[in-house]
């Protein structure tokens, strides 16, 4: 939803950035600034700074920075509207209602009602677990080694054997049959009427990333099929795009996730301190789940069951993860069946050891492939190496492919050059080989030049945002249109306008951009890394050189895009060229920090 800019600014102003970030990061005051360990990358020395004066944060280690909105978006993985809603609620500001179509309103209202129903159902199951009827499920969970604290943290419960209790409970809450049937919690028959699908099961609430209950998993008590039953897909539950315990794992701040098959595996790992464990939801691992993981980490350790089904599932997940840009390793738990069994037998230390011994996903796939060939016979090994070569052709990046060729050659004791030739031969045979297009040197220079242009524009905006004296000394020779990248030009317009009306407020400029991607990009503009310069004279010289680069780039860009019949444009171009001469003789003035 679109919110008025003055409202966005009011919400930001009333949410002190130090107070907000302190609820996530331990900060220590040093002078006028607060410092702490960066929550966005692993570090031992505090390089994450929060400025109460500017109401901005910046990490000198990884270069992230921005306003209180940026922080909430990055840390909680929220959209901009979601961040606005969270911060508005924090300071008691009521947001205007969305002006949506009746269909959109009904859909949104239905989602809200379904979330309420699931919340009430989770409470009902939780209470039922502690009733006499729920003793069977409670005993089962305790027998599996779960203490009360873990049962509480995961909201585990019990669906009574009768099947009618939850239905009556929700009817008494005022929900009608139509919406209850859409919740996925109930089935109905002419003979029995509506009844809970999960009757006589230990219940595992499934939450989305924001800890809202969107569905359930149920483990049957005693005999019965299926052993595990999940909620069907509903308006709020898409099992292919959610992961069990993601709401907890995303806050672990570890650089990897542990991907499990089942709920109990995840809970056992969390109990042992591995709070970055997640599980797919009763279906094969999907690209949607891989994309979801990629929002938080770039590495996954797969801990599927050690049986044939688990191995096949792990092998199917590997290319899906690779396609999403996630590197994967396989944790083997032999002689145990699954992580739950391993944890119960060897504890945290035993599982940590397995993590350290995890196999590279590709090398693991070859290890499994070995079983189909007799590597002790020349024919068998040749056939195996041909299949390995085919798989090696799938690596598009040459350096990555070369590294894997080297690893495979070393593992299977074949010559590196021989295997590389076989891979090339296989690629040609499969039609995957393409002629090498070596870029002309001029093309490379142009790319580097273009990158340098963007850096210069970002650096000048950073300099200007920090120094009003600098702005006043160069405003006659610089114009927003001198910033050739559209986003930079808009930032320059807002910044220059602020100076003309009073003083710069970079935080307000950042929050002008409500699109998540643009918001983060603009936050980065005001935190461009600039080489540290010790003397005032050197800094003045560096700024002047940066200004010249921006101006020359603007002239070059405008010349290239000028219509020959545009007399006004031609005059402006001539004026810009005169300004170049002015800059050469200009005395740059900057504040003396």
C-alpha positions, 0 to 999 in steps of 0.5 A: 500500500502507498502511504503519504510521505509525511506520514512515513517521515513521522513514523521514522522520526518517532521510532528512535533508531538506537532504541529500535536496533537495541532490541536486536543488537547489543549496542555500546555508546562510544562518543556520540555514536553507538557500536555493536556486532553487525547482525548482517555478517559474522564478525568478532570486532564491533564495526556496526555503528548507529548514529542518533544524530543522523538516525542512520546505521552503517557497518564498516565491515560489510557496508550495509547501512540505512534508516530504521526502515532499512534495518527492519526490512533487512533484518526481518525480511519485510517489505517496505509496507510491512516495515511501515506497519510494524514501526507505526504499531510500535509508536501507536500511530494508526495507519490509513485503511487501504483503498482497495476493490471489494474483491481485494477487501474480501480476499484480504478479510478472508485471509485474516479470518483464516489466520484467526481460525488457525490461531484459535485452533493452535490454542485449542490443540495446545490446551488439549495436549494437557487434558486427560484425552491428550495424555497419549500425545503428551506421553509420546512427545516426552518419550521422544525426549522433548521437555516442556520448554520445547513443547511450549516453544513449538506450540505442540498440541493434540487433536482429540479422538472424537473429531468434533471438539475443535469444530464445536469450539470454533462454532462457539467462537462465531465462525460459520461453516463456510469459512471453517471448511475453507480453513482445511481443518475439517472434512464433512460427511452426510452421516457425521457432519463436519469433523476435524481431519486431524483427530487423534494426532499430535499436532505441529503448528506450521508458521510462516516467516512472521510466526503466523499459524498458516497450517498444521501437521499431525502425527497419528497416535497408535495405528492409522494412516497416513502416519503424518498428515498435513493441512491441504493448501488454502488461501494462506497455506502453500506448502511448496513455498513455506518451511517448518520452523523458518520463523525461528531459523531465520533469526539464528543469524548462522550463515547456513540452514540445516534442511531436514525431512520431518518435524521431529528432526527439526525440533530435536536439532533446535533442542540441541542448539541448532536453531537454524534447522528447517524442514519441507512440509511433507512434499518433495523439496521445491524451487519455491522453498529454495527461493525462500531459503535464498532470502536468508542464507547461501548455504544448506546442509541436507540431513535427510534420512539415510535410507534409499528414499532419503538419499533420492530426495537429497539428490533431487534437492541438489540441482534445485538448490544449485539453480537458486544459487545455494551451495549444498552439503550432505550430512550423513548420519550412519549408522543412525536413520535420521537427525533425531536418532543421532541427536538422542544417541550422540548429542550436540557434539556428535551432530557438530562432528557430522556437520564438519564432515559433511560432503560436498553435494556434487561429490556426494552425488558421484559417490552414490553413482559409484554403486551403479558401476564396477570401478574395479574393471576398466570398462566399469570405471570408463563408463563411470568417468563418462557419466561424471564428465557429463555431469561436470559439463553442467557447471557453466562457470569455467573456474567452478567447472575446473575446480570440480574437474580437479576434485574428481580427478584427485578422488578417482585417481585419473589425470586432470588433463585427461578428464578435462579433455573428456569433459570438453569432448562430452560437451561437444557431443551433447551440443553444450560447447560454444565458441569462445567469444573473447571480448575486445579489449575496448569492450572491457575498458568501456565496462570498467569505465561505466562502473567507474562512472557510477562509483564517481556519482555515488561518491559525489552524492555521499560527499554532498550529503555529509557537507553543506559547505561543499554543496554551497561551493559547487552548486553553480557547477553541478546539476541533478541532470549531471547524474546520468543514472536515473536513480542517482538523478532523483536522489540528487534532486531531493538532496539539492532541494533539501539544501535549498530549503534548509539542510540535508536529511539523507534518512528522509531521502532514503525513505522517499523510496518505498520500493524495497529494491530502490530503498536499499540501493539509495541507502547504499548510495549514502554509504559509498565506501570512500578511501580514507584521506588524512589531510584536508588538501588531499580530500579537496583534491579527491572531491574535485577529481570526482566532480570532474569525472561526474561532469565529464561523464554527463557531457559525454552522455548528453552529447551522445543522446542529443538531438542535432535539432535541439538548439536549447539542448545544444546551448546547455551542453556548451554551458556545461563545457564552460563549467568544466573550465570553471571547475579547474579553477574552482576553490573547493571548500569543505568542512574541517572535521 
